Amino acid sequence: MKDIYACIKEQMQSKGMTALALAEVSGVGKSTIYRIIDKNRKNAPTVDSLQKILSALGWEIKLSPVTASTTRPGGEERRDE
């Protein structure tokens, strides 16, 4: 499974979009875009920045609350504590 950074970089490449162009279209600073495409995870972008970036690439983030019936990656069932 790809991480969000790889997906963003892949979408940029498929659209022929540079980091500067993505920064301009999304309204997110170019330093944030460069951190993402260089996989600098020490300073992860905010959800707001990710939403803007993905929107500029034609994607969206959908967040939903975790419920007792939700399973974790690997198939382990999550229990509310």
Protein Blocks (a to p, Z undefined) as FASTA:
>chain_A
ZZfklmmmmmmmmnopafklmmmmnopafklmmmmmnopaklccdfklmmmmmmmnopac
ddddddfklccehhiacddZZ
